Structures are given as structure tokens and as C-alpha cells.
Amino acid sequence: EIRVTEAVLAHVQHHIRNNNNNNTSSSSSCETTLLLKRKFEYNFKLCFVNVIMLHFVSFSGKEKEEKEVLHLVEIYRFRHPMVQKFAALIHLIVSFTMLLVDFFLGTKKKVKVDDKFD
């Protein structure tokens, strides 16, 4: 069974804060409200994977209808050790590839030190 913890909300809020800081038209002092819109649960028995997909809607500013943003969060649980190792390897390859692309193309976003995520 997969459980959604407060860390998921903290991660989404961190993502929203970083996007607000990188977007010059947004004010970082706006209060943001999160609403769980949809939740899907899947059990892929043949490949030993459980997945929860959460759709959050965030509202920023005073007029909620103006700045509504949809955030998709996927949480995976791998029930077999070999599937866990394979998924970790794929994650490592994708992360390294993205790091190289960001380094060579200069597309990496700058993050303020004050908004560090723990």
C-alpha cells in the first residue's frame, strides 16, 4: 500500500515557490492554496508496481480563477527487488542525461539559496 504524506504537499509547494521566483510577472508574496482535484490508484501486478497519481490545483493571488495551475504528482512503489534496482538504474541514467543537457545547453534554472528544499 502506498501512503501520501505531508512531504508530497511540501514538494508541490516548493515547486510552486520556485516557479514564482523564476517568473517575473508573479509576486512571491502571493498566498497559494492547494486543492486535490483527482486521485488515481493503479496496481500493475505483472511488473510488481503500485502507482498513485495525484492532480493538485494551485490558486495564487486574490482572484483564484485567474492563476489556476494543475500539478501532476506520481508516486511509485516497486514491490520486487529486481524491479527496484531496474527503476533506480533508469532514474540514474535519466538524471545524468538531464544534467548533461542542462550543463551543455545552459537551460538550468537558477534557484535562490533562501528557498532551499530540505
MARKELUM-63841 format. One line per 3 residues: for each residue x, y, z of N, C-alpha, C, O. Coordinates in nm, 3 decimals. Last residue first. Layout:
BEGIN
X Y Z X Y Z X Y Z X Y Z ~ ...
This chain:
BEGIN
1.445 2.102 0.192 1.510 2.002 0.278 1.451 1.866 0.254 1.492 1.769 0.317 ~ 1.516 2.344 -0.045 1.421 2.241 -0.005 1.496 2.135 0.075 1.599 2.085 0.030 ~ 1.577 2.692 -0.029 1.630 2.556 -0.033 1.527 2.458 0.021 1.461 2.484 0.121
1.544 2.964 -0.070 1.431 2.875 -0.091 1.474 2.730 -0.102 1.413 2.653 -0.176 ~ 1.788 3.093 -0.047 1.692 3.107 0.062 1.576 3.009 0.051 1.515 2.975 0.153 ~ 1.913 3.057 -0.288 1.961 2.978 -0.175 1.860 2.983 -0.061 1.849 2.886 0.014
1.717 3.030 -0.585 1.770 3.110 -0.475 1.808 3.020 -0.359 1.743 2.919 -0.334 ~ 1.814 2.872 -0.879 1.731 2.865 -0.760 1.797 2.948 -0.651 1.917 2.938 -0.628 ~ 1.799 2.886 -1.229 1.870 2.926 -1.108 1.773 2.928 -0.991 1.662 2.980 -1.003
1.763 2.617 -1.456 1.705 2.730 -1.385 1.787 2.760 -1.261 1.837 2.669 -1.195 ~ 1.956 2.525 -1.735 1.927 2.502 -1.593 1.874 2.630 -1.529 1.931 2.738 -1.546 ~ 2.040 2.541 -1.992 1.897 2.560 -1.969 1.859 2.545 -1.822 1.741 2.552 -1.788
2.289 2.500 -2.117 2.268 2.615 -2.030 2.123 2.644 -2.000 2.086 2.760 -1.984 ~ 2.372 2.288 -2.264 2.280 2.381 -2.329 2.250 2.503 -2.244 2.192 2.600 -2.293 ~ 2.544 2.151 -2.090 2.591 2.190 -2.221 2.500 2.290 -2.292 2.548 2.369 -2.373
2.388 2.123 -1.852 2.524 2.177 -1.848 2.566 2.230 -1.985 2.618 2.341 -1.996 ~ 2.148 2.007 -1.937 2.146 2.137 -1.870 2.284 2.202 -1.872 2.295 2.323 -1.891 ~ 2.253 1.766 -2.039 2.181 1.858 -2.127 2.178 1.997 -2.066 2.204 2.096 -2.136
2.361 1.655 -1.803 2.446 1.686 -1.917 2.380 1.786 -2.012 2.444 1.880 -2.059 ~ 2.125 1.626 -1.651 2.234 1.707 -1.601 2.328 1.749 -1.715 2.369 1.864 -1.722 ~ 1.985 1.444 -1.809 1.931 1.578 -1.790 2.038 1.674 -1.739 2.042 1.790 -1.779
2.156 1.222 -1.777 2.133 1.279 -1.910 2.080 1.421 -1.900 2.123 1.509 -1.975 ~ 2.127 1.176 -1.502 2.259 1.211 -1.556 2.245 1.275 -1.694 2.315 1.372 -1.724 ~ 1.854 1.110 -1.492 1.905 1.224 -1.417 2.040 1.271 -1.472 2.063 1.391 -1.487
1.850 0.877 -1.653 1.773 0.995 -1.692 1.825 1.119 -1.621 1.839 1.224 -1.684 ~ 2.018 0.707 -1.500 2.051 0.740 -1.639 1.978 0.867 -1.684 2.038 0.955 -1.745 ~ 1.876 0.694 -1.255 2.013 0.745 -1.259 2.052 0.788 -1.401 2.113 0.893 -1.419
1.636 0.575 -1.341 1.634 0.709 -1.279 1.773 0.772 -1.284 1.786 0.891 -1.315 ~ 1.734 0.325 -1.424 1.670 0.414 -1.521 1.669 0.557 -1.468 1.698 0.651 -1.542 ~ 1.821 0.231 -1.171 1.916 0.248 -1.282 1.860 0.343 -1.387 1.931 0.431 -1.435
1.581 0.219 -1.031 1.687 0.306 -0.982 1.789 0.333 -1.092 1.839 0.445 -1.105 ~ 1.449 0.023 -1.183 1.394 0.159 -1.178 1.499 0.259 -1.129 1.506 0.371 -1.180 ~ 1.615 -0.197 -1.124 1.600 -0.152 -1.262 1.548 -0.008 -1.266 1.598 0.073 -1.344
1.574 -0.220 -0.848 1.708 -0.191 -0.900 1.702 -0.140 -1.044 1.777 -0.049 -1.080 ~ 1.297 -0.278 -0.842 1.351 -0.160 -0.772 1.487 -0.122 -0.827 1.513 -0.004 -0.851 ~ 1.294 -0.519 -0.979 1.225 -0.404 -1.039 1.274 -0.275 -0.973 1.291 -0.174 -1.042
1.430 -0.673 -0.791 1.489 -0.653 -0.924 1.424 -0.534 -0.996 1.492 -0.459 -1.066 ~ 1.252 -0.667 -0.566 1.387 -0.609 -0.559 1.451 -0.584 -0.696 1.519 -0.484 -0.714 ~ 0.915 -0.562 -0.608 1.013 -0.669 -0.631 1.153 -0.607 -0.633 1.172 -0.503 -0.696
0.752 -0.342 -0.583 0.739 -0.449 -0.485 0.841 -0.561 -0.501 0.850 -0.648 -0.415 ~ 0.776 -0.002 -0.589 0.821 -0.122 -0.660 0.829 -0.236 -0.559 0.904 -0.228 -0.462 ~ 0.566 0.260 -0.612 0.618 0.163 -0.516 0.650 0.036 -0.594 0.562 -0.024 -0.656
0.545 0.608 -0.694 0.563 0.468 -0.734 0.611 0.386 -0.616 0.687 0.433 -0.531 ~ 0.349 0.882 -0.763 0.421 0.812 -0.657 0.423 0.664 -0.692 0.319 0.603 -0.717 ~ 0.322 1.186 -0.931 0.315 1.040 -0.942 0.403 0.979 -0.834 0.518 1.020 -0.815
0.137 1.474 -0.972 0.235 1.408 -0.888 0.213 1.257 -0.902 0.101 1.208 -0.888 ~ 0.072 1.761 -1.154 0.058 1.616 -1.152 0.172 1.557 -1.070 0.289 1.586 -1.095 ~ -0.107 2.058 -1.119 0.019 1.990 -1.091 -0.009 1.840 -1.084 -0.102 1.797 -1.016
-0.250 2.339 -1.276 -0.265 2.197 -1.244 -0.127 2.134 -1.228 -0.040 2.153 -1.312 ~ -0.338 2.661 -1.167 -0.237 2.577 -1.229 -0.258 2.433 -1.183 -0.280 2.408 -1.064 ~ -0.499 2.968 -1.198 -0.517 2.827 -1.162 -0.418 2.742 -1.239 -0.412 2.748 -1.362
-0.530 3.255 -1.188 -0.400 3.188 -1.184 -0.413 3.044 -1.135 -0.346 3.005 -1.040 ~ -0.804 3.338 -1.202 -0.704 3.392 -1.293 -0.577 3.308 -1.300 -0.522 3.290 -1.409 ~ -0.960 3.230 -1.003 -0.983 3.184 -1.138 -0.873 3.230 -1.234 -0.852 3.167 -1.337
-0.888 3.368 -0.769 -0.848 3.228 -0.786 -0.864 3.180 -0.930 -0.785 3.096 -0.974 ~ -0.763 3.664 -0.700 -0.860 3.608 -0.794 -0.821 3.465 -0.828 -0.729 3.444 -0.908 ~ -0.538 3.688 -0.532 -0.673 3.713 -0.480 -0.780 3.655 -0.569 -0.880 3.602 -0.519
-0.281 3.430 -0.559 -0.336 3.564 -0.565 -0.477 3.571 -0.514 -0.530 3.475 -0.459 ~ -0.321 3.106 -0.694 -0.233 3.211 -0.643 -0.303 3.345 -0.656 -0.376 3.369 -0.753 ~ -0.398 2.774 -0.653 -0.455 2.905 -0.678 -0.362 3.007 -0.615 -0.328 2.997 -0.497
-0.344 2.456 -0.793 -0.298 2.563 -0.705 -0.360 2.693 -0.750 -0.374 2.719 -0.870 ~ -0.458 2.130 -0.783 -0.478 2.260 -0.845 -0.429 2.363 -0.745 -0.465 2.359 -0.627 ~ -0.321 1.807 -0.832 -0.343 1.921 -0.745 -0.368 2.044 -0.830 -0.306 2.062 -0.935
-0.367 1.481 -0.882 -0.379 1.606 -0.956 -0.414 1.715 -0.855 -0.524 1.716 -0.800 ~ -0.174 1.192 -0.841 -0.249 1.298 -0.776 -0.251 1.421 -0.865 -0.147 1.461 -0.918 ~ -0.149 0.852 -0.875 -0.137 0.980 -0.946 -0.230 1.079 -0.878 -0.350 1.054 -0.861
0.029 0.581 -0.759 -0.077 0.676 -0.725 -0.048 0.803 -0.805 0.063 0.855 -0.802 ~ 0.108 0.244 -0.831 0.122 0.386 -0.866 0.002 0.462 -0.815 -0.112 0.416 -0.824 ~ 0.304 -0.046 -0.790 0.185 0.028 -0.750 0.210 0.175 -0.781 0.320 0.226 -0.759
0.440 -0.322 -0.960 0.444 -0.178 -0.936 0.306 -0.128 -0.894 0.205 -0.164 -0.954 ~ 0.498 -0.575 -1.084 0.520 -0.552 -0.941 0.532 -0.404 -0.906 0.622 -0.363 -0.832 ~ 0.420 -0.642 -1.336 0.553 -0.581 -1.323 0.581 -0.535 -1.179 0.678 -0.463 -1.156
0.169 -0.759 -1.293 0.269 -0.832 -1.371 0.410 -0.773 -1.358 0.508 -0.846 -1.368 ~ 0.018 -0.566 -1.149 0.060 -0.691 -1.085 0.172 -0.762 -1.160 0.261 -0.819 -1.098 ~ -0.013 -0.257 -1.097 0.036 -0.333 -1.210 0.098 -0.462 -1.157 0.217 -0.467 -1.124
-0.256 -0.075 -0.978 -0.177 -0.188 -0.930 -0.139 -0.271 -1.053 -0.220 -0.346 -1.106 ~ -0.328 0.269 -0.924 -0.310 0.158 -1.015 -0.224 0.051 -0.949 -0.132 0.081 -0.874 ~ -0.539 0.537 -0.851 -0.452 0.433 -0.797 -0.450 0.316 -0.894 -0.554 0.269 -0.940
-0.580 0.886 -0.865 -0.591 0.758 -0.934 -0.495 0.660 -0.869 -0.382 0.696 -0.834 ~ -0.753 1.171 -0.780 -0.657 1.073 -0.731 -0.685 0.941 -0.802 -0.797 0.890 -0.801 ~ -0.800 1.524 -0.833 -0.826 1.384 -0.865 -0.717 1.297 -0.805 -0.604 1.341 -0.781
-0.756 1.763 -0.677 -0.861 1.756 -0.778 -0.901 1.611 -0.807 -1.019 1.577 -0.808 ~ -0.677 1.914 -0.387 -0.665 1.785 -0.454 -0.784 1.769 -0.547 -0.899 1.763 -0.503 ~ -0.548 2.236 -0.383 -0.670 2.158 -0.377 -0.646 2.028 -0.451 -0.601 2.029 -0.565
-0.367 2.497 -0.223 -0.366 2.371 -0.297 -0.498 2.297 -0.275 -0.552 2.295 -0.165 ~ -0.295 2.839 -0.252 -0.385 2.738 -0.196 -0.379 2.615 -0.285 -0.386 2.626 -0.407 ~ -0.063 3.091 -0.173 -0.102 2.983 -0.264 -0.186 2.881 -0.190 -0.152 2.840 -0.079
-0.025 3.441 -0.160 -0.056 3.317 -0.089 -0.107 3.214 -0.188 -0.184 3.247 -0.278 ~ 0.242 3.635 -0.288 0.104 3.584 -0.301 0.088 3.454 -0.223 0.178 3.369 -0.222 ~ 0.503 3.714 -0.291 0.432 3.733 -0.165 0.288 3.683 -0.171 0.218 3.687 -0.070
0.607 3.692 -0.538 0.641 3.584 -0.446 0.568 3.598 -0.313 0.569 3.506 -0.232 ~ 0.414 3.750 -0.820 0.463 3.806 -0.695 0.489 3.694 -0.597 0.403 3.609 -0.576 ~ 0.499 3.707 -1.160 0.434 3.661 -1.037 0.495 3.729 -0.917 0.613 3.763 -0.916
0.655 3.792 -1.366 0.522 3.850 -1.356 0.450 3.810 -1.229 0.350 3.872 -1.193 ~ 0.891 3.648 -1.356 0.896 3.788 -1.318 0.758 3.850 -1.302 0.744 3.951 -1.233 ~ 0.953 3.342 -1.226 0.859 3.411 -1.314 0.851 3.557 -1.270 0.807 3.585 -1.159
1.108 3.237 -1.030 1.167 3.244 -1.164 1.078 3.318 -1.262 1.124 3.354 -1.371 ~ 0.935 3.240 -0.812 1.058 3.318 -0.804 1.123 3.334 -0.940 1.188 3.436 -0.965 ~ 0.737 3.063 -0.897 0.701 3.203 -0.873 0.825 3.291 -0.868 0.821 3.405 -0.914
0.884 2.827 -0.907 0.829 2.882 -1.031 0.790 3.028 -1.014 0.807 3.108 -1.105 ~ 0.940 2.797 -0.633 1.050 2.813 -0.730 1.000 2.871 -0.860 1.066 2.957 -0.919 ~ 0.678 2.765 -0.531 0.761 2.878 -0.488 0.874 2.904 -0.586 0.902 3.019 -0.621
0.606 2.522 -0.659 0.530 2.645 -0.686 0.613 2.768 -0.648 0.618 2.865 -0.724 ~ 0.791 2.346 -0.540 0.789 2.365 -0.685 0.718 2.495 -0.723 0.765 2.569 -0.809 ~ 0.706 2.364 -0.274 0.842 2.404 -0.310 0.850 2.433 -0.459 0.909 2.532 -0.501
0.449 2.252 -0.298 0.463 2.391 -0.257 0.601 2.445 -0.290 0.613 2.561 -0.330 ~ 0.525 1.989 -0.367 0.446 2.069 -0.461 0.458 2.217 -0.427 0.476 2.300 -0.516 ~ 0.663 1.916 -0.130 0.731 1.914 -0.259 0.657 2.001 -0.362 0.720 2.077 -0.435
0.460 1.932 0.061 0.578 2.019 0.074 0.653 2.027 -0.058 0.702 2.134 -0.095 ~ 0.294 1.727 -0.030 0.247 1.866 -0.033 0.363 1.964 -0.023 0.364 2.067 -0.091 ~ 0.471 1.514 0.022 0.420 1.537 -0.113 0.372 1.681 -0.127 0.405 1.749 -0.224
0.507 1.522 0.296 0.622 1.553 0.210 0.578 1.579 0.066 0.642 1.657 -0.005 ~ 0.280 1.427 0.413 0.293 1.573 0.404 0.410 1.612 0.314 0.413 1.724 0.262 ~ 0.212 1.133 0.208 0.248 1.203 0.331 0.252 1.353 0.307 0.231 1.400 0.195
0.028 0.866 0.100 0.068 1.002 0.064 0.092 1.078 0.195 0.004 1.086 0.280 ~ 0.123 0.527 0.073 0.062 0.634 0.153 0.117 0.768 0.107 0.237 0.782 0.080 ~ 0.051 0.221 -0.081 0.123 0.348 -0.087 0.048 0.451 -0.003 -0.075 0.460 -0.009
0.084 -0.119 0.000 0.000 0.000 0.000 0.089 0.124 0.000 0.188 0.131 0.072
